[in-house]
Amino acid sequence: MTSSTSPSEQPVPSRVPLLALALLTAAILAWVLGAVYTLRWNPEVRFFHRVHEAKRAWEAGLSPSNRVLLVGGSGCMTSIDPVRMREAHGLNVLNLGLGAGSGAKFLGRYAMDWARPGDLLILTVEPGILTGAIDWKSLGVQLAAANGTWHLWDEPGSWEWPSRLLGLRPGGQHLFTLLGKAVLRQPWYRYGIDEIRPGGWHEVAARREVPSPGPGPVALSPEARAWLANLKAECDRKGVSVAYAIPWFYGSEADRPAMVEAHQRFLADVGRIVPILPDPSMGVNTQRGDYADSLVHPTGEAARRRTDDLARILGDWHPGSVPR
Amino acid sequence: MNFADLRFWECLLAALLVAAGFRSAFRGAAAVRDGRFDRWFLLILGLILLGLVSWLTFVIHLGVAVFTFACVAWGSRRPAAHGRWILAAVVPLQLLPLLYYKYADFLWRDVWGGAGSWTGTVAIPAGISFYTFQLVGFAVDTLIRREPLPRWFDFLNFAGFFPQIVAGPIERREALLPQIEGFRLRWSAADIDAGFRWMALGLFFKFALADNLAAQFHRGPSTNAYQIWLANGIFGLRIYYDFAGYSLIAVGIARCLGIRLSLNFLSPYCATGPAEFWRRWHVTLSQWFRDYIYVPLGGGRGRGWAFNVAVVFFVSGIWHGAGWNFVLWGGLHALWLIAARFTARVSVPAPLGWLGTVIIAAFSWLFFYETSPSVLWAKLVTLAQPAAYGPAALAALKASFTAADLVTLGGTLGLCGLTLLAEWRSLSRGGEPYSLLVRPWVLVVLVVLTVWLAPGDQNDFIYFAF
């Protein structure tokens, strides 16, 4: 039987495990380089950081009371124009949408970091990220660090900093994709900083054929249910009202009935924990031309219409609770 | 022990620091000087780490270990001639928890045709397949070969040595027990360096290769032959680098503590035939089957050798999972080995033998990962249809990937290819498997790649499911 003896046969002259130290040093240096790259040069993190800065700048000009905070993935970020909300509808809206890849856990903590007593928090988190495990995703860890909001890493009752720190690395998918882009001479990231509008709304410039996704997930995972209940409890403690609004997906006419049914079931599940913002479209839009490059990224024009729709829904839903 | 969970490493480091502090403070105490403290430390650490996995894992492990020791202690005081009868009673009882947690639902639903579940939603206690086999081996060696009974806490350390309890290597008593009995917690730069070599290689296998492959592996229905072959190939590489990675990390941790475990994988994808493949794949399990099933049945001699091979691979298949697909997987490997023995006189060039081995192994993985009989059958039908290999299928395969996934898959497969090439070079130079990969400068590169390429989202080790 071959045993683990083979590589150790070479004599080590001192009591110091030099190879082990060299490997540990290499690991630490690689991590430091990876962290510097992630926080300074990673194009995706840089893009979202700029979106975050735009939101901060917008918040500074908002009235401190009667605010509506919208949080979700890129569907939220690309669909709602806060400037239009204020100028056309008189609503005091802060669009906190970022990448869905940052995960529900980060998005929830990000929203609660902005929320103040008296705010109305509308969750427009994509159902797809509420049907599995709710844990920290690398992008969420990286965005919290890049935005300087390190305290978002803190978990009540546990000390997770070491594993969060380990999240400050590029990862295989990112590095290989970057390498592929370098070889094919493509832009480092598909979205440009110049697509970020005031208030952190992302007006997508890219265009790509968007296929209909078919019916999506229909039920919250147990973890997502607990996450949502905890978020609701935290909002209650903080004096923040909370509701859920289904994002606005592209779906073909053929897929629409199944998608609507799936969304109805999903909303019934969510509705047991938080109120639902009534949306006559049930989160399905059959106009393919309204979508830029993914089934939740509307074109600029469609986003303006979605903004108007949401403003009307907010007004009709509970006029007394909607600050103006 | 989940080596992919940072808490394991934090616990281990904290425990070692506490133990070192205690040893330093009480270095004059008899228990420290004669090594009792070290062995107690190892035992308590193992039990704590096991308890952290789950209470069920802790209780079942302790139950099987205490039962085994009590029976073997009683049996070893009986006349040697009674050994076989005692074993005939003890081994089924040792296997009982494994049968219940792993096979009760399969036997009830799939074999008997019953409805519902016996075990409910309770997860299989971690490591039960591995430590049960190790303890069966211990009982056989002690009662039949009349090996002396160890001290009870040395036995508990042997049964629950934390680096290898959850997913092996499955160690024989003569290999591990003497090391456990003489265990001392001491600083050895040579052992630490050797341990770090294996750990670094194991971490690279797991995080840089297996976990990136896992993100690209999709099971489920498919009528595209290329997609099925690609999934088989990805799964075959993933399960190898995942399990070999775990085993190497276990070997490395043990080595840092001064204990030498067996290598569980010896570059199996460099094999040129099925017999060699099984001498290189999950070595300690293959040896367990050889020593405790194949040889007692008569081994390779006599007319019944094919039957003996079939029995071994039936048990091997069902050991890997409670499902007919695993039985078929074992059966396929048995047929392959039997066919290879019948055609042993036919001289096959090594490259052709290697290609055949890799293709058959890749084909067999379909039976391993596809647990739905209807989907498995549909995929087999697809693979058998020449029309399923047209250019349209190839184009559909390409279209099923995003550009990012395609580049990631290509990059990861390229890295796997380079790693396999290094394994092959190690063997062809007459060296040990992985000897090129554990060279210091290569390891530095692998460490850097591990840190940069490991996906952020955690993937558990595949063999935890067994």
Interface residues (C-beta under 8 A of the other chain):
Chain A: M1 T2 S3 S4 T5 S6 P7 S8 P11 V12 S14 R15 V16 P17 L18 L19 A20 A22 L23 L24 A26 A27 L29 A30 W31 G34 D135 K137 S138 L139 V141 P162 S163 L166 G167 R169 P170 G171 G172 Q173 L175 F176 T177 L179 G180
Chain B: L6 E10 A175 W187 A189 A190 D191 I192 D193 A194 G195 F196 R197 W198 A200 A208 D211 N212 A215 V251 G252 A254 R255 R260 L261 S262 L263 L266 V283 Q287 A403 A404 D405 V407 T408 G410 G411 T412 E432 P433 S435 V438 P440 L443 V444 V447 V448 T450 V451 W452 L453 A454 P455 G456 D457
